[in-house]
Amino acid sequence: MEREARGWSTATLAERLTEAGYPLNQSAVWRIESGEPRRRVNLDEAIGFAKVFDISLDNLVGPPEIAANDHVKRLLAEFAESWQKSVAARKEMDRARDALDAYGAAHPNVAELISAMITRVAADEAGDDYRSPSFPPGLSDA
């Protein structure tokens, strides 16, 4: 638990929350941590906890095993960033493909050549993966 890791008592945490503008008394802290049933935390209080612990809300509400592991957090952040980039790249590829398809539809005399060139670019970029029936996405639509 973050409070215990910092060596703070429930009273110390309550004081720090109050000083930060999120008033909470010691008994409320205890009920949140140990009560039966545990006391729920509202959003303002969660923001206060994040502020006094100097951690993000994501770390506060996520699984403690992950929140305490900086290496896993970095890897998850890298994964999320890579995923976002791949989604953006896929959208850009789809826009380019749509533009090529539209050009081919407007100029039927070069439509087959465009399709062949797309296949060639995909094959050059993917190596042997282009032999997969689903690579590149959309080619079977041409």
C-alpha positions as CSV (number, residue, x, y, z in Angstrom):
1,M,0.0,0.0,0.0
2,E,1.3,3.4,-1.0
3,R,0.7,5.0,2.4
4,E,2.6,2.3,4.2
5,A,5.5,2.3,1.6
6,R,6.0,5.9,2.5
7,G,5.9,5.3,6.2
8,W,2.8,7.5,6.7
9,S,0.2,6.9,9.3
10,T,-3.5,7.3,8.5
11,A,-3.4,10.6,10.4
12,T,-0.4,11.8,8.3
13,L,-2.2,10.9,5.0
14,A,-5.3,12.7,6.2
15,E,-3.3,15.8,7.1
16,R,-1.6,15.8,3.7
17,L,-4.8,15.4,1.8
18,T,-6.4,18.3,3.8
19,E,-3.3,20.5,3.2
20,A,-3.6,19.7,-0.6
21,G,-7.2,20.8,-0.6
22,Y,-8.9,17.4,-0.3
23,P,-10.1,17.3,3.3
24,L,-10.4,13.8,4.6
25,N,-10.2,12.7,8.3
26,Q,-8.2,9.8,9.7
27,S,-11.2,7.5,10.2
28,A,-12.2,7.9,6.6
29,V,-8.7,6.9,5.5
30,W,-8.9,3.8,7.7
31,R,-12.4,2.9,6.4
32,I,-11.1,3.2,2.8
33,E,-8.2,0.9,3.6
34,S,-9.6,-1.5,6.1
35,G,-13.3,-1.0,6.7
36,E,-15.8,-3.8,6.2
37,P,-17.2,-3.0,3.8
38,R,-14.5,-0.7,2.5
39,R,-15.5,2.9,2.0
40,R,-15.8,4.0,-1.6
41,V,-13.5,6.8,-2.8
42,N,-15.1,9.5,-4.9
43,L,-13.3,11.2,-7.9
44,D,-12.2,14.3,-5.9
45,E,-10.7,12.1,-3.2
46,A,-8.9,9.9,-5.8
47,I,-7.4,13.0,-7.4
48,G,-6.3,14.1,-3.9
49,F,-4.7,10.7,-3.3
50,A,-2.9,10.9,-6.6
51,K,-1.7,14.4,-5.9
52,V,-0.3,13.7,-2.4
53,F,1.3,10.4,-3.5
54,D,2.6,12.2,-6.7
55,I,1.3,9.4,-9.0
56,S,-1.1,9.3,-11.9
57,L,-4.7,8.3,-11.5
58,D,-3.9,5.4,-13.8
59,N,-1.4,4.1,-11.3
60,L,-3.7,4.7,-8.4
61,V,-6.7,2.7,-9.9
62,G,-4.7,0.0,-11.7
63,P,-3.6,-3.3,-10.3
64,P,-1.0,-2.7,-7.5
65,E,1.3,-5.3,-9.0
66,I,1.6,-3.3,-12.2
67,A,1.6,0.1,-10.5
68,A,4.6,-0.9,-8.4
69,N,6.6,-2.2,-11.4
70,D,8.2,0.6,-13.3
71,H,9.6,-1.7,-16.0
72,V,6.1,-3.1,-16.8
73,K,4.7,0.4,-16.8
74,R,7.3,1.5,-19.4
75,L,6.7,-1.5,-21.5
76,L,2.9,-0.9,-21.4
77,A,3.5,2.8,-22.4
78,E,5.7,1.7,-25.3
79,F,3.1,-0.8,-26.4
80,A,0.3,1.8,-26.2
81,E,2.4,4.3,-28.2
82,S,3.3,1.7,-30.8
83,W,-0.3,0.6,-31.1
84,Q,-1.5,4.2,-31.6
85,K,1.2,4.7,-34.3
86,S,0.2,1.4,-36.1
87,V,-3.5,2.5,-36.1
88,A,-2.5,5.9,-37.5
89,A,-0.3,4.2,-40.1
90,R,-3.1,1.8,-41.1
91,K,-5.5,4.7,-41.5
92,E,-3.0,6.6,-43.7
93,M,-2.4,3.4,-45.8
94,D,-6.2,3.0,-46.2
95,R,-6.5,6.6,-47.4
96,A,-3.7,6.2,-49.9
97,R,-5.2,2.9,-51.1
98,D,-8.7,4.6,-51.5
99,A,-7.1,7.4,-53.5
100,L,-5.4,4.8,-55.8
101,D,-8.6,2.9,-56.2
102,A,-10.5,6.1,-57.0
103,Y,-7.9,7.0,-59.6
104,G,-8.0,3.5,-61.1
105,A,-11.8,3.7,-61.3
106,A,-11.6,7.1,-63.0
107,H,-8.9,5.8,-65.4
108,P,-9.7,2.2,-66.2
109,N,-6.8,2.0,-68.7
110,V,-4.3,2.1,-65.8
111,A,-6.4,0.3,-63.1
112,E,-4.7,-3.0,-63.7
113,L,-1.3,-1.4,-63.7
114,I,-2.0,0.3,-60.4
115,S,-3.1,-2.9,-58.8
116,A,0.0,-4.7,-60.0
117,M,2.2,-1.8,-58.6
118,I,0.4,-2.0,-55.2
119,T,1.1,-5.7,-55.1
120,R,4.7,-5.2,-56.0
121,V,5.2,-2.4,-53.3
122,A,3.5,-4.7,-50.7
123,A,5.7,-7.7,-51.7
124,D,8.9,-5.6,-51.6
125,E,8.0,-4.3,-48.2
126,A,6.8,-7.5,-46.7
127,G,9.2,-10.1,-48.1
128,D,7.7,-13.5,-48.2
129,D,4.7,-12.4,-46.1
130,Y,2.9,-11.1,-49.3
131,R,2.0,-14.7,-50.2
132,S,-0.5,-14.7,-47.4
133,P,-4.0,-14.4,-48.8
134,S,-4.7,-11.5,-46.4
135,F,-1.7,-9.5,-47.2
136,P,-1.8,-6.6,-47.9
137,P,-5.2,-5.8,-46.5
138,G,-7.6,-4.7,-49.3
139,L,-5.7,-6.2,-52.2
140,S,-8.3,-8.9,-52.8
141,D,-10.8,-6.0,-53.2
142,A,-9.1,-4.7,-56.3
